[in-house]
Amino acid sequence: MADAGNSTRHRVVIVGGGFGGMLCAQGLKTAQADVTLIDRRNFHLFQPLLYQVATGGLSPANIAAPLRSVLKYQANTRVLLGDVTDIDVAGKAVVLSDGSRVPFDSLVLATGSTHHYFGKDAEWGPIAPGLKTVEDATEIRRKILAAFEKAEKEPDASVRGRLLTFVVIGGGPTGVEMAGAISELSRETLKRDFRAIHPGAARVVLVEGQTRVLPTFHEKLSAKAGKALGEMGVEVWFDCHVTEVTPDHVTVTPDKGAEPKRIDTETVIWAAGVKASPLGKILAERLGAGVVADKGGRVPVGPDCTVAGHPEIFVIGDLASQVGAGGKPQPGVAPVAMQQGRYVAEAIKRRVKGLAPQAAFRYWDKGSLATIGRSRAVMESGRIRLWGYPAWLGWLFIHIMYLARFENRVLVLFQWFWNYVTRNRAARLITGEKSERLRKQQSD
């Protein structure tokens, strides 16, 4: 392959190897262009299954694929490991953290989102990890499993109760899946593993600010999900928000004026909100007053996924704020990013060939899925609404098919089959103790 940095062909730079970025790169396989994909990590991560890593059901390698491996047969594409820290709009180049520059003729920004603690990032972030990276998942896994280990040797009943209380903040798909998985872990997987404690007595609390879980689903499916959580022993607190997070408790304040309630816990998991990656605000600043990122850091784009006045810059996925059908913003879900990635790849190919632009981007909503636990899930696609075992089978099939590599699909399918038969979670490893000790030493 020719050096993409020195080529006279059309130069495409894609920042971010998530769903949108990877699908865009794959869509440019036959393009008469040199493509450079830049990411801080050397792998594509299937984020919807991170909660399975966080609860010991899968190993990180099961849901990740090296970007170079995924794109190795694309002769016009190279992968760079790097962190984009600035964008030279006038000079048409992205700037990496080491000071190097990568020039572009077309730029695709697909850096996704990160956790949003609504102004409490510094205070709550270290205590209540979210679920966006492999490190997040393994840290949550460490905290959950370590809590049971500490409880096993704790003589004080009140302290044991605090250790065996798990609070999940946010009742969307991630929060529901996380709460259900912790419940199954404690009540099924670990029930014979300890002698001094009864893991099934663990308390799992899901805090949701609205009147139902899975608020984007039909009310009937939300009710089914809420009922399933209750049957699994999960306490669901509606119409309330967390107002304090500390290392040994959270404070939950009801929305209707009732007294705040304290939950003693050492394990808090954040699933209540996300915001765009910092690159969105950086781009908006470089573009000037004509483009302003919204409160969540997302960059407004037009129907063709480009920034106003800059047809060479595309922004997709969670980093983009785009008005969809009915004047509503596109939802921040993986299918939107994937479809936008394919759309932008086609737009760039047409541009290189000198063809007329394609029609405006239209998101095809194929439906929504969420799993609550073993044989429990909800699925919605148009007027079709399923719950229970049929929805769970659909959830399994769709998630396996969207994994990046055939190898990952085989591994996950086998692991899930074994977990289903044995009710075991084989990846129950406590890792990261060295990092935890270093953090404590630094704080001391």
Sequence and secondary structure as in RCSB ss.txt:
>XXXX:A:sequence
MADAGNSTRHRVVIVGGGFGGMLCAQGLKTAQADVTLIDRRNFHLFQPLLYQVATGGLSPANIAAPLRSVLKYQA
NTRVLLGDVTDIDVAGKAVVLSDGSRVPFDSLVLATGSTHHYFGKDAEWGPIAPGLKTVEDATEIRRKILAAFEK
AEKEPDASVRGRLLTFVVIGGGPTGVEMAGAISELSRETLKRDFRAIHPGAARVVLVEGQTRVLPTFHEKLSAKA
GKALGEMGVEVWFDCHVTEVTPDHVTVTPDKGAEPKRIDTETVIWAAGVKASPLGKILAERLGAGVVADKGGRVP
VGPDCTVAGHPEIFVIGDLASQVGAGGKPQPGVAPVAMQQGRYVAEAIKRRVKGLAPQAAFRYWDKGSLATIGRS
RAVMESGRIRLWGYPAWLGWLFIHIMYLARFENRVLVLFQWFWNYVTRNRAARLITGEKSERLRKQQSD
>XXXX:A:secstr
   TTT SSEEEEEE  SHHHHHHHHHTTTSSEEEEEEESSSEEE GGGHHHHHTTSS GGGGEEEHHHHTTT T
TEEEEE  EEEEETTTTEEEETTS EEE SEEEE   EEE  TT HHHHTTTS  SSSHHHHHHHHHHHHHHHHH
HHT   HHHHHHHTEEEEE  SHHHHHHHHHHHHIIIIISTTT SSS GGG EEEEE SSSSSSTTS HHHHHHH
HHHHHHTTEEEE SEEEEEE SSEEEEEETTS   EEEE SEEEE S EEE THHHHHHHHH TT    TTS EE
  TTSEETTEEEEEE GGGEE B GGG B  SSHHHHHHHHHHHHHHHHHHHHT             EEEEEETT
EEEEEETTEEEESHHHHHHHHHHHHHHSSSHHHHHHHHHHHHHHHHH   TT     HHHHHHHHHHH 
